[in-house]
Amino acid sequence: MTFNNREEAGRRLVERLIQYRGDPTAIILALPRGGVAVGYQLSLGLHLPLDVFIARKLGAPDNPEYALGAVSETGTIHLNPDALAVYNLSGQEIEDLAQAQQQEVARRQVLYRRGRQLPTLSGRTVILVDDGIATGSTFFASAKSIKHLTPRRLIGAIPVGPVETIREIRGQVDELVVLATPEPFWAVGNHYIDFAQISDHDVVESMRLAEEALRERSPPLFA
């Protein structure tokens, strides 16, 4: 399966998650940046609030694109055992990598939420969405973090990912919706015709528009 763009992937996920439309306990948390474009379509289609959950990949010292793991905005670290076996890093070296990424996490928190805190997730239905996964490091770190915040239900929503990673993620969430698990799997971008880079401005604008659309749907408090 190939998607025209992230917007189409989001709309297809709406069809699979339609039972959550208008659920007063539900919230969409998107992994920036690419996941926000998908999450925005979910927010519009399901009439649910959209926020971000920020996690950053821990890149290998000699190859930043190779994920050793990831760190989330609540400080949870997920490590890829296969990658660690290759690099054999000390605990201090891993901590240094995590601290470097936490600086970027803090920058994004300020920029994307404009001073707001992460919403309370306890007792809520959380739909965690990305535009696709490869190693799944940021998704694993995010799911682990969110579970510590005691949601009633954690749902993963992923357009595309490799079979093995998807199998592992199923064990981390209460429900997982995946549109495609192609084999062989090379990279997330290979399964999109348009996989243009998403900017910080795009993220902020999508969140603003989602909030605006939700506000317009809400009835006035006083007739």
C-alpha positions in Angstrom: 0.0 0.0 0.0 1.3 3.5 -0.9 -0.2 6.7 0.4 -0.4 9.9 -1.6 0.6 11.8 1.5 0.2 11.9 5.3 -3.2 13.5 5.0 -4.5 10.5 3.1 -3.0 8.2 5.7 -4.8 10.1 8.4 -8.1 9.9 6.7 -7.7 6.2 6.2 -7.0 5.7 9.9 -10.2 7.7 10.7 -12.2 4.9 9.0 -10.6 2.3 11.3 -11.1 4.3 14.5 -14.6 5.7 13.8 -15.9 4.1 17.0 -14.0 6.7 19.0 -15.6 9.7 17.2 -16.7 12.3 19.8 -15.6 10.1 22.8 -15.4 12.7 25.6 -12.6 10.8 27.3 -10.4 10.4 24.2 -7.4 12.5 23.0 -5.0 12.2 20.1 -1.3 12.4 20.8 0.8 12.8 17.7 4.6 12.2 17.5 6.1 15.3 15.9 6.8 16.2 13.4 5.4 13.8 10.7 2.8 12.3 13.0 1.1 15.6 13.6 0.0 15.8 9.9 -1.6 12.4 10.4 -3.0 13.3 13.8 -4.6 16.5 12.4 -6.7 14.4 10.0 -7.7 12.1 12.9 -8.7 15.2 15.0 -10.9 16.5 12.2 -12.4 13.2 11.4 -13.0 11.9 14.9 -13.8 15.3 16.5 -11.1 14.8 19.2 -8.6 17.1 20.7 -5.0 17.0 19.3 -1.8 17.4 21.2 1.8 16.2 20.8 3.8 13.7 22.7 7.5 14.4 22.2 10.2 11.8 21.9 13.6 11.9 20.3 15.7 9.2 18.8 19.1 8.4 20.4 21.3 8.2 17.3 24.6 6.2 17.3 27.7 8.3 17.8 29.0 7.6 14.2 25.6 7.4 12.6 22.9 9.7 14.0 20.2 8.1 11.8 20.8 4.6 13.4 18.5 4.4 16.4 20.0 3.1 19.6 16.7 3.9 21.3 14.8 7.0 22.2 14.0 9.3 25.1 10.5 10.8 25.8 9.4 14.1 27.2 8.7 12.5 30.6 12.3 11.1 30.7 11.5 7.5 29.8 14.3 5.9 27.8 13.7 3.0 25.5 16.8 1.1 24.3 17.2 -1.1 21.3 19.1 -4.2 22.5 20.3 -5.2 19.1 21.8 -1.8 18.5 23.4 -1.7 21.9 25.0 -5.0 21.2 26.7 -3.5 18.2 27.9 -0.4 19.9 28.5 -1.6 23.5 28.1 1.9 25.0 28.4 2.5 28.8 25.5 3.7 30.9 27.1 7.2 31.1 27.5 7.4 27.3 23.8 6.5 26.9 22.9 9.1 29.5 24.9 11.8 27.6 23.1 11.0 24.4 19.7 11.2 26.2 20.6 14.6 27.8 21.6 16.0 24.4 18.2 15.0 23.0 16.3 16.3 26.0 17.4 19.8 25.2 15.6 19.5 21.8 12.6 17.9 23.6 12.4 21.0 25.9 12.6 23.3 22.9 9.7 21.6 21.2 7.6 21.6 24.4 7.9 25.3 24.6 7.3 25.9 20.9 4.5 23.4 20.3 2.5 23.8 23.5 3.0 27.5 23.9 3.5 27.2 27.7 0.8 24.5 28.3 1.6 21.4 30.2 1.0 17.9 28.8 -2.7 17.2 29.3 -3.8 14.9 32.1 -4.0 11.4 30.7 -5.2 9.4 33.7 -8.4 7.6 33.0 -8.5 8.8 29.3 -8.4 6.9 26.0 -5.2 8.0 24.3 -4.7 7.5 20.6 -0.9 7.6 19.9 -0.2 8.3 16.2 2.8 8.6 14.0 3.3 8.7 10.2 5.0 5.3 10.2 7.6 3.3 12.1 10.8 1.6 11.3 12.7 0.5 14.4 9.8 2.0 16.5 12.1 3.5 19.1 10.3 6.8 19.6 6.9 5.0 19.6 8.1 2.5 22.2 9.5 5.2 24.4 6.3 7.2 24.1 4.0 4.2 24.7 6.0 3.3 27.8 5.8 6.9 29.1 2.1 7.2 28.5 1.3 3.9 30.3 3.0 5.4 33.4 0.5 8.2 33.3 -2.4 5.6 33.8 -4.6 6.1 30.7 -7.8 4.0 30.7 -6.8 2.7 27.2 -3.8 3.3 24.9 -4.4 2.8 21.2 -1.6 2.9 18.6 -2.4 4.3 15.1 0.2 3.7 12.5 -0.1 3.9 8.7 2.8 1.7 7.9 5.6 -0.4 9.5 7.6 -3.6 9.3 5.9 -6.8 10.5 8.4 -7.6 13.3 8.3 -4.1 14.9 4.5 -4.1 14.6 4.4 -7.4 16.4 6.4 -6.0 19.3 4.3 -2.8 19.5 1.1 -4.9 19.8 2.3 -6.0 23.2 2.8 -2.4 24.4 -0.7 -1.0 23.6 -4.3 -2.1 24.3 -5.2 -1.8 20.6 -3.2 -1.3 17.5 -4.5 -0.1 14.1 -2.0 -0.5 11.3 -2.9 0.1 7.6 0.1 -1.7 5.9 2.9 -4.0 6.8 4.9 -4.4 3.6 7.6 -6.9 3.1 10.4 -6.1 2.5 10.2 -2.9 4.5 12.9 -0.3 3.6 11.9 3.1 5.0 8.7 4.8 6.0 9.1 7.4 3.2 9.1 4.7 0.5 5.4 4.1 1.2 4.4 7.7 0.5 4.3 9.5 -2.9 4.7 12.9 -1.1 6.8 12.6 2.1 7.8 16.2 2.3 9.5 17.4 5.5 7.3 18.9 8.2 8.5 22.1 9.8 8.0 23.4 13.3 5.6 26.0 11.8 3.5 23.2 10.2 3.2 21.5 13.6 2.1 24.6 15.4 -0.3 25.5 12.6 -1.9 22.0 12.6 -2.4 22.1 16.3 -4.0 25.6 16.1 -6.3 24.6 13.3 -7.4 21.4 15.1 -8.2 23.4 18.3 -10.1 25.9 16.2 -12.1 23.2 14.4 -13.0 21.5 17.7 -14.1 24.9 19.2 -16.4 25.5 16.3 -18.0 22.2 16.8 -18.7 22.8 20.5 -22.1 24.2 21.3 -22.2 27.6 23.1 -22.5 27.4 26.8 -25.4 29.8 26.8 -28.0 29.9 24.0 
